[in-house]
Amino acid sequence: MNPPKVAIVWRGDAETRQTATSQNNRFHRIFEELEAVGIEAVPAVYDEAFADDVWSQLLGTDGVLVWVNPLQDGKSRRSLNNLLADVAAVGPWVSAHPDAIQAMGTKEILFRTKHLGWGTDTKLYGSRAQLRDEFPGVLAARGARVLKQARGNDGHGVWKVEPVSSGAQRVRVMEAAVEGVVEEMSLDDFLTRCEGYMVGDGFIVDQPFQERLGEGMVRCYMAAEKVAGFAHQYPKGLLPPGHVRPHAEKRMLAPDEQAFALLRREVEDLWVPQMIAALELDRRILPVIWDADFLYGPRTGAGADTFVLCEINVSSVFAIPDDAPAAIAQVVSNRFRDRS
C-alpha cells in the first residue's frame, strides 16, 4: 500500500508554489517528522490567484495541514476556509478545520467556557445597545476590565479600561497593540470607539484585568488533546508606562517543564475535555496543533498559582516548541490509524 499523503499549506506567490520543497520553508521539521512515521508530506502553497490548482492538489491527498494567518498581506482566510470545508466534505481530513476555527478561534470561547476551571468573570456584549447599557455598571462596580473584539491579532482591539472618576464617567484606557500609551477620555467617547468592533456579527468580550500581568503569560501548545510544549513570555501591552520586562523574548519550554506540571495536568485531564463537551466539538476535528494562552490569576490561600484563559489560537500556530513537530506527526499518524 502507498503511504498516506499529507499536504502542508501555507500562503505564498506563484514562484514560491513552483519552487517549494520539503526543506526550503519554515515547516521543514514537520515534513521530516511526518516522513519519519511513514507519511508522505508535500508542499501546497496557496493564494487566491491559483486556488483552483490548490483545490485539485488537495483532492489528491489523504490529509491537509494548514498554516495560513487569518489576516496576511491584506488578505483574509475566507476563500481558503470555504475551499477547505469543501475539500473535507469530499474526503481528506483538514486541520485546522474551518468548523474548529469557528468554534475555538474567536473570543466567544472565553464566554462559552467561563464556567470551566480556566474561566473568570466574563461578559459578552452582542450589540452596541447592550455594551452601552451594561458595561458602565460592570466597570463602576468591579474595577479595571479588559475588552476584546471578536477577532483580531497582535493586540489590536484589546483594551484595558479603568475608571478615573466616581461612577466611571471618565476612564483611562490602553490598547495592547501599543506599548506604554495611556489615554484619558470620557467613557462615552471610549464606547463610541468600540462600536466599530460590533459591525455585522462582531461582538466584544469583557474580562477582569489580571493584576499579575507583569509576571508574564504562559502559552500552552496542544497537539490535539495533549500538551506539546510551553512558552513563557512577557506581554508588552496593557502595562504601565516604563514597566521593565524581565525578558524581552519568548522562552520555549518542553512539555514536561516542572514549573507548569500542574497546569499541564489541569489542561489535559480537566479543561480540554470539558471544553470539548461545552462546545459539542467533534474530537476528530480537534486541530493537530493549537495553543491556549494563560495569564496568572490570583494566588490561592496556600500561595499556589492559578491560571486564567485569555485567548485560544487555532488557524496558524507557529513558531512552535522543539517537541511539537514530533507530536504533530504522531497525532496525524493516529488520525490515519483511526480512519483505517
Stockholm file with secondary structure:
# STOCKHOLM 1.0

chainA/1-340         MNPPKVAIVWRGDAETRQTATSQNNRFHRIFEELEAVGIEAVPAVYDEAFADDVWSQLLGTDGVLVWVNPLQDGKSRRSLNNLLADVAAVGPWVSAHPDAIQAMGTKEILFRTKHLGWGTDTKLYGSRAQLRDEFPGVLAARGARVLKQARGNDGHGVWKVEPVSSGAQRVRVMEAAVEGVVEEMSLDDFLTRCEGYMVGDGFIVDQPFQERLGEGMVRCYMAAEKVAGFAHQYPKGLLPPGHVRPHAEKRMLAPDEQAFALLRREVEDLWVPQMIAALELDRRILPVIWDADFLYGPRTGAGADTFVLCEINVSSVFAIPDDAPAAIAQVVSNRFRDRS
#=GR chainA/1-340 SS CCCCEEEEEEECCHHHHHHCCSSSSTTHHHHHHHHHTTCEEEEEEECGGGHHHHHHHHHTSSEEEEECCSEETTEESHHHHHHHHHHHHHSCEEETCHHHHHHHSSTHHHHHTTTSTTCCSCEEECSHHHHHHHHHHHHHHHCCEEEEESSCSTTTTEEEEEECSGGGSEEEEEETTSTTCCEEEEHHHHHHHHGGGGSTTCCEEEEECCTTGGGCEEEEEEETTEEEEEEEECCCSSSCTTCCCSCSSCEEECTTCGGGHHHHHHIIIIIHHHHHHHHTCCGGGSCSSEEEEEEECCCCTTSCCCEEEEEEECSCCCSCCTTHHHHHHHHHHHHHHHHC
#=GC SS_cons         CCCCEEEEEEECCHHHHHHCCSSSSTTHHHHHHHHHTTCEEEEEEECGGGHHHHHHHHHTSSEEEEECCSEETTEESHHHHHHHHHHHHHSCEEETCHHHHHHHSSTHHHHHTTTSTTCCSCEEECSHHHHHHHHHHHHHHHCCEEEEESSCSTTTTEEEEEECSGGGSEEEEEETTSTTCCEEEEHHHHHHHHGGGGSTTCCEEEEECCTTGGGCEEEEEEETTEEEEEEEECCCSSSCTTCCCSCSSCEEECTTCGGGHHHHHHIIIIIHHHHHHHHTCCGGGSCSSEEEEEEECCCCTTSCCCEEEEEEECSCCCSCCTTHHHHHHHHHHHHHHHHC
//
